[in-house]
Amino acid sequence: MTSRRASRAERRGVVVGLGREEKPGRKKSFRRSRSTVLIVTNGEKTEMQYFEALKDDPWERSYHVSFKRGDPRNLVREGSLEKANSGYDTVWCVCDVDHYEVSNLIREARNLGVEVALSRPCFEVWLILHHKDFGRPLQNANEAKHEIRKILPRWDKASLRIEDFRDGIAAATSRAKKLTEPPLGNPSTDVWKVVELLRTPEEDDG
């Protein structure tokens, strides 16, 4: 009975397997599937809106964004769990230095197999750099937000307009690279490292 069903399937030109039928002529790809990138942030509004909005742009690598509550250390640990349990190839934790103690954070992240993109004092430094060079030290996040409003008077942290920043990504990257890296530099940001990863083509394993 089994062989008869198989014979009928073959006569119909159908391959049966894994509960699914595939039509003949469809070649299976042996190329390694695209790697997956996860961006984890504790910035529930600005950071989440920024990276979610950029998904519509033609990046070389696909990515997902996840919000996690807590300080940078908790974010790194949550990112490590996501990588272990969900199979992401690369995890970047995007967080602020602000008032947090992060001296050992980079070492811990490296040990856990995740990357960290810090901004001092906050992510808004990255947004400022989309529009101009900026090197004046900032005491806190409120000062950074004040600087953005000088550029974009109607800017709202809870409702980011990606149109205000999309055309300045390349310039922000160039400007950020000139600053001393966080956590030492003030102002400073490593978000450009995430952006450069997303626009770097993956190697084709053939």
N, C-alpha and C positions, 0 to 999 in steps of 0.2 A: 504493500500500500504506500509506503514511504517512497520507494523508488518510482512508483507511478506518478506521485505528485511532483517529484523532482523532474521527471521526464516532461510533464506538461509545462512546468515552469521554464525548462530549457527551450521547449518549442515556442513559447511566447516571447523568448528572448529576454527573460528577466532573471536577474541574480537575486536570490533570496538570502538575507542575512541580517542578524540583529533586529528582527522584527520589522525590517524596512525593505522595500523593493527598489532597486536601482536599475534604470534603463541602460541598455548596452550603449557603448560609445562614450559614456561619461568617465573620464579618466580620473583616477584618484591622484591627488597632489601629495608628493612626498616631501615637499618643502616644509621646513619647520614653521609652525604657526607663529603669528606675530607675538612678540613678547608683550606682557601686560605691565603697565605702570600704575601704581596707586599713589595718590597724593593725599596724605592725611594732615588735617589741620585742626587746631582748636579755635580758629576764627570762624565763628558760626555764620557771620554775615559777609563781611568784605572779602575775605579769602575764598570762601565757598562760591560767592557770586562771580568773582573774577575768573576762577578756573572753570567753573561750569559754563560760563559764557564763551570762553575760548574754545570749548569743544567743537564749536561750529567752524573753526578755522582749519585749514588743511595742514595739520601737523603730520610729521612723519610717523609718529608713534601714537597709538591710541592710549587713553588713560582714563582712570576713574578717580573721583574725588570723594573723600569721606570725612565727616565731622566727628571729632572725639572731644569730649569735655576733659578738662584737667590741665595741669601744668605741663611744660615741655617734657619732663621725665615720663609722665604718664602717657603722653602722646607717643613717645619713642617705644614704650613697652606695648602700647596698643598696636602700633604699626608693625612691630615684630610678630605679634600674634596673628595679625591679618596676613602677613607674608607666609607664616607657617601653615595657617589653616585654610587660606583661600588660594594659595598657589601663585601669588603675584611674583613676577621676576624681580621687580625693583619697587622699593617703597621709599618715598620721600616724605619726611615730616616737616611741614612748613609751620613755623611758630615764631613768636616774638621773644626777644631778650627781656625788654621792659624791666620789671622789678624782680625777675626770676634769677636764681643762681644756676648758671649753666656751665660752670667751669669743667665739670666732669661729664657733661651731657654728650659731647661729641665722641668721647672715648667709649661710653656705654653704648651709644648707637652703633658704633663700628663693631663692637663685640656682638651685638644682636643682629647684625647684618642689614641695618637700615641706614639711610642717608638723612642728613639734617640740613634744612635751609633756614637759617636764622636771619632775623632782621632786628636791628637795634636803632631806636627802641621798639619799632613796630613795623608791620607790613606796609603801612602808609608811606614809609621811606621809598619803597619800590614804586609806588604810584607817583610820588613826586618826581622821581627820576624819569618818568615817561615824558615829562614836560620840560625839565631843565636840569642843569648841573646843580648839585646841592651838597654843601659840605659843612654847614654850620651845625655844631652839636645841639642835640635836642634833649631836654630834660625828661620828657615823657611822651606818651602817645597823644595827649591833648595838644601839645605843641606841634606835633607832626600833622594832626588834623587841621590845625589853624593854618599851616603852610599850604595845605591842599586847597583850602577855601580861598586863599589869595589867588590861586590859579583858576579854580572852578568854584565861584561863589555859591552855586547851587548844589555843590557836592553833598551827598547824603550817604553816610556809612551803611545805612540799612537798605539803600536802593542804588547800588553801583550801576552806572551806565558804561558798558564796555566800550561804547563809541568814543568816550572821553580818553581812552587809553590804548586802544588797539593799534593805532598808527605809531605809537611811541615805544613799542616793545623793543625794537632793535636799538634805539637810542638809550633806553633804560638799561639794557644789558651792557652797552659800552660804558655808560657812566658808572654803573655799579662796580664794574671791574676796576675802576680807578680808585675806589675807596678802600681803606683798610678793612679786611674781612671781620665780620662779627665773630665773637662777642667783643673784641677789642675796639673796633672802629665805631665811631659815633659821629654822624649816622653811618649805617652800613646795612647791606642786605646780600644774602646768598640766593635769592629767588631766581636770579639769572641762570644759575646752574640747572634748575629744573627746566627752564625754558629751553636751554641749549640741548638738554637731553631729549626733549620732545621733538625738536626739529632735526635731530641727527638720524639719518637713515640707518635702518638695521642692516646688519651684514646678511647677505644671502648665502645660506649654507649649501646652495645648489641642490 
